[in-house]
Amino acid sequence: MRPYRSVLFVPAHKPRWAVKALAAGADAIVIDLEDSVPAELYLRSRILLACREANIHPLTALWEDLDNLDGLRDFAQQGRQLGFRGMIAIHPSHVPLINQAFSPSDSDLKFYEGLISAYETAAATGEGALRYRGLHVDKAHYDKAVDWLAQAREQLDMNRSAN
């Protein structure tokens, strides 16, 4: 084993920094999955994981800057990307943006339906993993897709009955 003179830690949430780190000349680079992640992102992730463990519908925090609708949209989209299923609203003007951010799109539905179908076809032939639209898919991804699609369909049914 070669001894390291320098080890550079790079926060995992900053992929571009990893590229910069490679050019820095360090003998080794460590992708830091915890300590370098901003506290807010780390804490939101912990809350999300706790909700999933307890089988609780995870809602992300509220947005207090009432007139900053662009900020609200970005915050809601980030929450959805993390895995939250909805968001708390404290002003009526926020509701349409939140509903839009957390509602499944037609392309989302087609993606997950296709992923489920592709996995089930592969599993029927004894394959445990496959490539779907350039992505690696295994049982964990399949389970997540099945859960996501069930939640999305429930939400769509709820929206239809409300109208």
LUMLO-611200 format. One record per residue: y, z, x of N, C-alpha, C in turn. Coordinates in steps of 0.001 Angstrom, whole numbers, plus 524288, in hexadecimal, padded with zeros to 5 digits. Last residue first. Layout:
<nodes>
+--------+-------+-------+---------+-------+--------+--------+-------+-------+
: nnorth :   nup : neast : canorth :  caup : caeast : cnorth :   cup : ceast :
+--------+-------+-------+---------+-------+--------+--------+-------+-------+
:      Y :     Z :     X :       Y :     Z :      X :      Y :     Z :     X :
...
+--------+-------+-------+---------+-------+--------+--------+-------+-------+
</nodes>
This chain:
<nodes>
+--------+-------+-------+---------+-------+--------+--------+-------+-------+
: nnorth :   nup : neast : canorth :  caup : caeast : cnorth :   cup : ceast :
+--------+-------+-------+---------+-------+--------+--------+-------+-------+
:  8440E : 7E4AF : 70C21 :   84789 : 7E07C :  70A3D :  8461B : 7DEBF : 704FF :
:  83C69 : 7EBA7 : 70E34 :   841B6 : 7EDB7 :  70DA0 :  84564 : 7E9A0 : 70B65 :
:  833C2 : 7E58C : 70FCC :   833D9 : 7E8C8 :  70B13 :  83940 : 7EB1E : 70A1A :
:  8366E : 7E108 : 7196F :   835CB : 7DDB4 :  714C2 :  83627 : 7E0F2 : 70FC3 :
:  8365D : 7E9BD : 72016 :   83B39 : 7E6CA :  71F60 :  83AF2 : 7E373 : 71A69 :
:  82BCD : 7EC78 : 71F84 :   82FBC : 7F02F :  71DB3 :  834E2 : 7ED63 : 71C9C :
:  82771 : 7E3B2 : 72449 :   82620 : 7E4E5 :  71ED5 :  82A2D : 7E899 : 71C77 :
:  82BB0 : 7E500 : 72E4B :   82D10 : 7E05C :  72B3E :  82BE5 : 7E133 : 72572 :
:  826AF : 7EE63 : 73136 :   82C5E : 7EE2B :  730DF :  82E26 : 7E982 : 72D94 :
:  81C5D : 7EB1A : 73154 :   81DF1 : 7EF53 :  72DCE :  823D4 : 7EF3C : 72CFB :
:  81CFC : 7E3C8 : 7395D :   81BA9 : 7E210 :  73409 :  81D2F : 7E633 : 73001 :
:  81F57 : 7EA6D : 741B7 :   822F3 : 7E63A :  7403F :  821EA : 7E46C : 73AAB :
:  8166E : 7F0B9 : 74244 :   81B87 : 7F31B :  7412F :  81F6A : 7EEFE : 73F46 :
:  80F16 : 7E8FB : 744C3 :   80E70 : 7EC19 :  74000 :  8139F : 7EE9E : 73E72 :
:  81320 : 7E58D : 74E62 :   812E8 : 7E1EE :  749FC :  8123D : 7E4E1 : 744CD :
:  811C5 : 7EE95 : 75496 :   816FE : 7EC5E :  753C3 :  81701 : 7E8EB : 74EE7 :
:  806C7 : 7EFA7 : 75461 :   80A22 : 7F3C9 :  7524F :  80F87 : 7F19E : 750FF :
:  80401 : 7E64E : 7595A :   801FF : 7E775 :  75421 :  80571 : 7EB90 : 75185 :
:  80905 : 7E7B2 : 76312 :   80A86 : 7E35B :  75FA6 :  808C4 : 7E454 : 75A10 :
:  80397 : 7F038 : 7671F :   80930 : 7F0AF :  7662B :  80B05 : 7EC71 : 7626B :
:  7F9AD : 7EBAF : 76810 :   7FA75 : 7F036 :  764A9 :  80033 : 7F0E5 : 76342 :
:  7FC0C : 7E3C5 : 76F8B :   7FA18 : 7E26B :  76A57 :  7FB12 : 7E6EA : 76684 :
:  7FE94 : 7E9CF : 77821 :   80289 : 7E65B :  775DC :  8010B : 7E4D6 : 77046 :
:  7F4DA : 7EE9C : 779B4 :   7F97A : 7F1D5 :  778AB :  7FDD2 : 7EE94 : 7762E :
:  7EE53 : 7E5F5 : 77BE0 :   7ED84 : 7E916 :  7771F :  7F24C : 7EC66 : 775C7 :
:  7F74C : 7DC7B : 78167 :   7F247 : 7DF2B :  78136 :  7F226 : 7E288 : 77C46 :
:  7FE06 : 7D1F5 : 786B5 :   7FCFA : 7D4EF :  781F1 :  7F795 : 7D765 : 78266 :
:  80825 : 7CCA1 : 78E18 :   8030A : 7CF31 :  78E49 :  80279 : 7D278 : 7895B :
:  80EF0 : 7C124 : 78A0E :   80EB2 : 7C6CF :  78AB5 :  80910 : 7C8A7 : 78AEE :
:  80F51 : 7B6B8 : 78774 :   810B5 : 7B837 :  78CC4 :  8107C : 7BE08 : 78DDF :
:  80B74 : 7B6BF : 77D4E :   810D7 : 7B509 :  77E50 :  812C1 : 7B6F4 : 783A5 :
:  801E8 : 7BEB2 : 781B9 :   8043C : 7BCC8 :  77CE1 :  809F9 : 7BBAA : 77DE5 :
:  7F632 : 7C052 : 78819 :   7FBA9 : 7BED5 :  788D9 :  7FD8D : 7BC97 : 783AD :
:  7EDC9 : 7CB95 : 786D1 :   7EF0D : 7C60F :  78681 :  7F4C2 : 7C539 : 787D0 :
:  7E2C2 : 7D434 : 786E6 :   7E83E : 7D30C :  78803 :  7E902 : 7CD24 : 787C1 :
:  7D870 : 7D4C9 : 78478 :   7DBA6 : 7D961 :  78387 :  7E16B : 7D889 : 78477 :
:  7CF44 : 7CC9A : 77E3C :   7D38A : 7CD1B :  78203 :  7D6F7 : 7D1C1 : 7808D :
:  7C7C5 : 7CAD5 : 776BC :   7C6B3 : 7CEB2 :  77AC7 :  7CAEC : 7CF48 : 77EDF :
:  7CA6D : 7C4BE : 76EA9 :   7C733 : 7C23E :  772AF :  7C626 : 7C5EA : 77744 :
:  7D0BD : 7CB36 : 7690C :   7CBE0 : 7C97D :  7668F :  7C83B : 7C6CE : 76A6F :
:  7D96F : 7CBE3 : 76F63 :   7D5EF : 7D067 :  76F15 :  7D0AD : 7CEE5 : 76CB1 :
:  7DE35 : 7C232 : 76D54 :   7DC31 : 7C358 :  77294 :  7D843 : 7C7D6 : 7726C :
:  7E0D9 : 7C3AF : 762BF :   7DD8E : 7BF44 :  76450 :  7DB11 : 7C04D : 769A3 :
:  7E76F : 7CC58 : 763A7 :   7E29E : 7CCCA :  76098 :  7DED5 : 7C85D : 761DB :
:  7EF9E : 7C806 : 769A1 :   7EC6D : 7CC3E :  76BBB :  7E73B : 7CCA7 : 768D2 :
:  7F38A : 7C05C : 762BA :   7F180 : 7BECE :  767DB :  7EDFF : 7C30C : 76A24 :
:  7F6CB : 7C6C1 : 75A52 :   7F2D2 : 7C2BA :  7598D :  7F04B : 7C128 : 75EBD :
:  7FE8B : 7CCB5 : 75F4C :   7FA02 : 7CF3C :  75CE0 :  7F591 : 7CB56 : 75C3A :
:  80593 : 7C4DB : 7624D :   80331 : 7C83C :  7663F :  7FE3C : 7CABC : 76415 :
:  80895 : 7C0D6 : 75879 :   805DA : 7BD89 :  75C3C :  8030E : 7C0B0 : 76066 :
:  80DAB : 7C996 : 7545A :   8092D : 7C75D :  75196 :  805F0 : 7C3FB : 75547 :
:  815AD : 7CA9F : 75BCC :   811AE : 7CEA8 :  75B5F :  80CE3 : 7CCC8 : 75855 :
:  81B39 : 7C0F6 : 75A28 :   81953 : 7C28C :  75F4E :  814D7 : 7C66E : 75EC7 :
:  81DDA : 7C146 : 74F86 :   81A62 : 7BD1D :  75176 :  81812 : 7BE96 : 756BA :
:  824AD : 7CA06 : 74FAB :   81FEA : 7CA0A :  74C82 :  81C01 : 7C600 : 74E7E :
:  82CA9 : 7C64C : 75642 :   829B7 : 7CB06 :  7579B :  8247C : 7CB12 : 754BD :
:  8305C : 7BDE2 : 7505F :   82DDC : 7BCCB :  75570 :  82AC7 : 7C186 : 7575E :
:  83498 : 7C317 : 747D2 :   8302E : 7BF8C :  74700 :  82D5C : 7BE76 : 74C21 :
:  83717 : 7D07F : 74B9E :   838B0 : 7CB13 :  74AC4 :  833D1 : 7C7CC : 749C7 :
:  83796 : 7DD32 : 7463B :   8349D : 7D92C :  74907 :  836AD : 7D3BA : 747B2 :
:  84298 : 7E580 : 747F8 :   83F5E : 7E256 :  74477 :  83C7C : 7DE30 : 74797 :
:  84991 : 7EAA7 : 74E32 :   8444F : 7ECD7 :  74DBD :  840D0 : 7E9F0 : 749E4 :
:  852DD : 7E4EF : 74DA2 :   8508E : 7E5FF :  752C6 :  84ADA : 7E7C3 : 75253 :
:  854F9 : 7E50C : 742CF :   853E6 : 7E024 :  74584 :  85110 : 7E11C : 74AAE :
:  856E1 : 7EFAD : 7411D :   8528E : 7ED10 :  73E68 :  85116 : 7E7FB : 7411E :
:  85FC9 : 7F0C4 : 74771 :   85B03 : 7F3AC :  748B4 :  85654 : 7F112 : 7461C :
:  866C7 : 7EA5E : 74208 :   8657D : 7E93F :  74783 :  86071 : 7EBF8 : 74928 :
:  86756 : 7EF3A : 737FC :   86565 : 7E9D5 :  73899 :  863D5 : 7E87F : 73E37 :
:  86AFD : 7F9E3 : 73AE7 :   865E6 : 7F8DA :  7388E :  86418 : 7F332 : 73932 :
:  87520 : 7FB41 : 73E2D :   87108 : 7FADA :  74224 :  86BCC : 7F904 : 73FED :
:  87B69 : 7FCF4 : 735D2 :   87C11 : 7F7FC :  7389D :  877DE : 7F729 : 73CBC :
:  8790F : 80755 : 732AF :   876E8 : 802E0 :  72FD0 :  87761 : 7FDA5 : 732AB :
:  8756A : 80FF3 : 73CEA :   879A4 : 80D2A :  73A39 :  8775B : 80865 : 7377F :
:  86D28 : 81406 : 741F2 :   870D8 : 817D6 :  73FD1 :  87576 : 81535 : 73D28 :
:  85F8C : 811B4 : 74346 :   864C9 : 80F99 :  7424E :  86845 : 813E9 : 7401B :
:  8551E : 81195 : 74C34 :   8583A : 814BA :  7489D :  85DA1 : 8123B : 7481C :
:  84B73 : 807A0 : 74CE2 :   84FEE : 80A5A :  74F1C :  852CB : 80D4C : 74AD3 :
:  83E65 : 8034E : 75093 :   842F8 : 80382 :  74D39 :  8472F : 806CB : 74FC5 :
:  836B6 : 80376 : 757D5 :   835C0 : 80062 :  75319 :  83A62 : 80057 : 74F6A :
:  836A4 : 801F0 : 765C5 :   83832 : 804CF :  76116 :  837B2 : 80136 : 75C62 :
:  834A5 : 7FC45 : 76E98 :   8304E : 7FD52 :  76B18 :  831AC : 80098 : 7665D :
:  83BEC : 7F7CA : 7751B :   838FE : 7FC4F :  77713 :  83446 : 7FD89 : 773A9 :
:  83FE8 : 7F056 : 76E60 :   83D0D : 7EEA4 :  7730A :  839E8 : 7F313 : 77566 :
:  8451F : 7F6DC : 76745 :   8408F : 7F3E5 :  7658A :  83D4D : 7F220 : 76A35 :
:  84D08 : 7FA93 : 76DE2 :   84958 : 7FE2E :  76B86 :  84469 : 7FB62 : 769B2 :
:  85245 : 7F14A : 76FEC :   84FC2 : 7F410 :  7743D :  84BBA : 7F7ED : 77229 :
:  855FE : 7EF4E : 765CE :   8524E : 7EBA8 :  76838 :  84F7B : 7EE2E : 76CD6 :
:  85CD6 : 7F7CE : 764A3 :   85859 : 7F733 :  7611C :  85444 : 7F398 : 76383 :
:  86414 : 7F596 : 76C8E :   86124 : 7FA7D :  76CB1 :  85C41 : 7FA20 : 76946 :
:  8682A : 7EBEF : 7690C :   86575 : 7EC4C :  76E19 :  86208 : 7F128 : 76E5F :
:  86CA6 : 7EF2D : 75F87 :   8689E : 7EB18 :  75F99 :  86574 : 7EB6B : 764A9 :
:  8740C : 7F686 : 7632E :   86FDA : 7F81F :  75FA2 :  86B62 : 7F436 : 75FD2 :
:  87A9B : 7EFE2 : 768CC :   877C9 : 7F40E :  76B78 :  87338 : 7F5FF : 7683A :
:  87E66 : 7E9F8 : 7607F :   87B75 : 7E762 :  764B6 :  87847 : 7EB5C : 767C3 :
:  883BF : 7F174 : 75AB4 :   87EFB : 7EF32 :  75878 :  87BD1 : 7EC35 : 75C89 :
:  88AF4 : 7FAF7 : 75B72 :   888B4 : 7F7C8 :  75FA3 :  88376 : 7F58F : 75DDD :
:  88E42 : 801F1 : 753F7 :   89071 : 7FCA6 :  753D3 :  88E2E : 7F904 : 757F4 :
:  888A5 : 80B68 : 7561F :   88847 : 808CE :  75115 :  88A22 : 80327 : 75115 :
:  88170 : 81066 : 75E7F :   88637 : 80D4C :  75F12 :  88689 : 80993 : 75A69 :
:  8778A : 814BD : 75D0D :   87C1F : 8178E :  75B1F :  88133 : 81481 : 75B73 :
:  86B1D : 81222 : 75915 :   86F77 : 80FC7 :  75C06 :  87478 : 81202 : 759C7 :
:  85F6C : 81A14 : 75A60 :   863A8 : 817A5 :  75780 :  867E2 : 81593 : 75B30 :
:  852F0 : 8173D : 7609F :   85782 : 81A67 :  75F5B :  85BA0 : 81748 : 75C5C :
:  84757 : 811BF : 75AB7 :   84ADD : 812AA :  75F14 :  84FD1 : 81557 : 75D15 :
:  83B8D : 81644 : 75563 :   840D8 : 8145A :  75476 :  84426 : 81582 : 75938 :
:  82E1D : 81488 : 75402 :   83260 : 815C9 :  757A0 :  83789 : 8131C : 75638 :
:  825CA : 81ADC : 74BF1 :   828EB : 8160F :  74C01 :  82DC3 : 81709 : 74F6B :
:  81B8B : 82153 : 75268 :   8207A : 821C9 :  74F91 :  82373 : 81CA9 : 75029 :
:  8127F : 823EF : 7580C :   8123D : 8202F :  753B3 :  816F0 : 820C6 : 7500D :
:  81376 : 82968 : 760F7 :   81327 : 82C7F :  75C27 :  812C5 : 8290D : 7574A :
:  81466 : 82148 : 76813 :   81007 : 824ED :  76896 :  80F2C : 827FE : 76389 :
:  81DE2 : 81CE8 : 764D1 :   81907 : 819E4 :  76467 :  81449 : 81D79 : 7649E :
:  824B3 : 82515 : 76758 :   82424 : 82351 :  761E4 :  81F15 : 8204F : 7612E :
:  82387 : 8253D : 77231 :   8220B : 829DF :  76F1F :  8214D : 8286A : 76965 :
:  827AD : 81B72 : 774BE :   8222F : 81C90 :  775CC :  82040 : 82149 : 772B0 :
:  8322E : 81D10 : 771A7 :   82F08 : 818F4 :  76F46 :  82935 : 81A00 : 7700B :
:  83523 : 824F2 : 77885 :   83540 : 825E1 :  772E0 :  831BE : 821F3 : 77018 :
:  83432 : 81F87 : 781FE :   830FA : 82430 :  78108 :  830B6 : 82569 : 77B32 :
:  83BE7 : 817F7 : 780A3 :   83670 : 81666 :  7813E :  832C7 : 81AF2 : 7802E :
:  844C5 : 81E10 : 7806D :   84376 : 81AFC :  77BC5 :  83DBC : 8194B : 77C06 :
:  8445E : 821ED : 78AC3 :   843D4 : 8257D :  7865A :  84263 : 82299 : 78159 :
:  845CB : 81892 : 79092 :   84134 : 81BDE :  79170 :  84042 : 81F62 : 78CB5 :
:  84F8D : 81569 : 78CF6 :   84B01 : 81211 :  78C22 :  845F8 : 81538 : 78CB1 :
:  855AE : 81E00 : 79060 :   85575 : 81C95 :  78AD4 :  8509E : 81947 : 789A9 :
:  8544B : 81DF0 : 79B5E :   85270 : 8225B :  79837 :  851EA : 820E5 : 7927D :
:  84FB9 : 8122F : 7A160 :   853F3 : 81558 :  79F20 :  851E0 : 8196E : 79B58 :
:  84621 : 81344 : 7AB1D :   8476F : 8112A :  7A5FB :  84BB9 : 81495 : 7A3AD :
:  84307 : 81841 : 7B3EF :   847A0 : 814EC :  7B447 :  84933 : 8127F : 7AF1A :
:  83A0E : 81E0C : 7B135 :   83EC1 : 820AD :  7B304 :  843A2 : 81D48 : 7B306 :
:  8325A : 8160B : 7AD46 :   8345D : 81A86 :  7AA69 :  839B0 : 81C4F : 7AC5E :
:  82E91 : 80DE1 : 7B320 :   82DE6 : 80D9E :  7AD80 :  83052 : 8122F : 7AA92 :
:  83254 : 806C1 : 7BD84 :   832B4 : 80C06 :  7BB65 :  832A6 : 80BCE : 7B575 :
:  82BBC : 7FFA8 : 7C618 :   82E1E : 7FF06 :  7C0F9 :  82DDA : 8044E : 7BE42 :
:  82E1E : 7FF97 : 7D338 :   82B79 : 80275 :  7CF1A :  82E7D : 8018C : 7CA0C :
:  82BE3 : 7F836 : 7DE7C :   82F25 : 7F8E5 :  7D9D0 :  82BD3 : 7FBA2 : 7D5B9 :
:  82C3D : 7F8AF : 7EC5C :   8296F : 7F928 :  7E768 :  82D59 : 7FA03 : 7E30B :
:  83345 : 7F659 : 7F417 :   82DB6 : 7F57B :  7F526 :  82A6E : 7F5BB : 7F028 :
:  83EE8 : 7EF63 : 7F09C :   83BB7 : 7F42B :  7F097 :  83609 : 7F2C6 : 7F1A8 :
:  84594 : 7E6D7 : 7EFDA :   842CD : 7E7C8 :  7F4B7 :  83FA3 : 7ECC8 : 7F4F7 :
:  84AA4 : 7E32C : 7E72E :   84D19 : 7E774 :  7EA1C :  84A56 : 7E8B9 : 7EF34 :
:  84588 : 7DC28 : 7E10E :   848F0 : 7DA05 :  7E522 :  84B4F : 7DE3C : 7E8A0 :
:  840B0 : 7E2B0 : 7D9F9 :   83D6F : 7DF8D :  7DD86 :  840A2 : 7DD72 : 7E217 :
:  8494B : 7E641 : 7D45E :   8467E : 7E9DD :  7D7D0 :  84316 : 7E6EA : 7DBB2 :
:  84BE3 : 7DDB8 : 7CE49 :   84F81 : 7DF6A :  7D260 :  84CBB : 7E2EF : 7D655 :
:  84323 : 7DE22 : 7C7AF :   84411 : 7D97D :  7CAE9 :  847BE : 7DAD4 : 7CF6B :
:  844DE : 7E7A3 : 7C2F0 :   84025 : 7E6F8 :  7C614 :  840BD : 7E245 : 7C9A8 :
:  84DA6 : 7E5E2 : 7BD27 :   84E2F : 7E928 :  7C1C3 :  84960 : 7E8BC : 7C545 :
:  84A02 : 7E05F : 7B4B7 :   84D19 : 7DD86 :  7B8A8 :  84DBF : 7E0BE : 7BDA6 :
:  84513 : 7E832 : 7AE98 :   841F3 : 7E451 :  7B16C :  84505 : 7E161 : 7B5A9 :
:  846ED : 7F3E5 : 7ABA2 :   84A8C : 7F017 :  7ADF5 :  8478F : 7EBFF : 7B124 :
:  84033 : 7FB9C : 7A8C7 :   842FB : 7F8FB :  7A48A :  846DB : 7F4DC : 7A68D :
:  83C67 : 8004F : 7B1BC :   83913 : 7FC8C :  7AF04 :  83BFC : 7F97E : 7AAD5 :
:  84421 : 8019B : 7BD12 :   84324 : 8031E :  7B7A2 :  8404C : 7FECE : 7B4AB :
:  83E3D : 80299 : 7C955 :   84138 : 7FF2D :  7C5E4 :  84012 : 800CC : 7C046 :
:  83E1B : 807F1 : 7D5F4 :   83CD0 : 808B1 :  7D070 :  84074 : 80558 : 7CD27 :
:  83963 : 8042D : 7E1FB :   83DCF : 803B2 :  7DE6F :  83BEA : 80435 : 7D8CD :
:  8362F : 80950 : 7EDAB :   83404 : 80862 :  7E87E :  8389B : 8087F : 7E4B1 :
:  83477 : 806D5 : 7FB24 :   83803 : 80798 :  7F6B5 :  8353B : 80629 : 7F1A9 :
:  82C10 : 80689 : 80198 :   830DA : 808F2 :  80392 :  8347F : 80A36 : 7FF16 :
:  81E9E : 80845 : 7FFD4 :   82396 : 8068E :  7FD91 :  82811 : 80978 : 8001D :
:  8137A : 803A7 : 8070D :   81725 : 807D2 :  805A6 :  81C43 : 8058A : 8038F :
:  80898 : 7FCE5 : 801F3 :   80D7C : 7FC7C :  804DA :  81125 : 800EC : 80348 :
:  7FB62 : 80000 : 80347 :   80000 : 80000 :  80000 :  804D6 : 80000 : 8036F :
+--------+-------+-------+---------+-------+--------+--------+-------+-------+
</nodes>
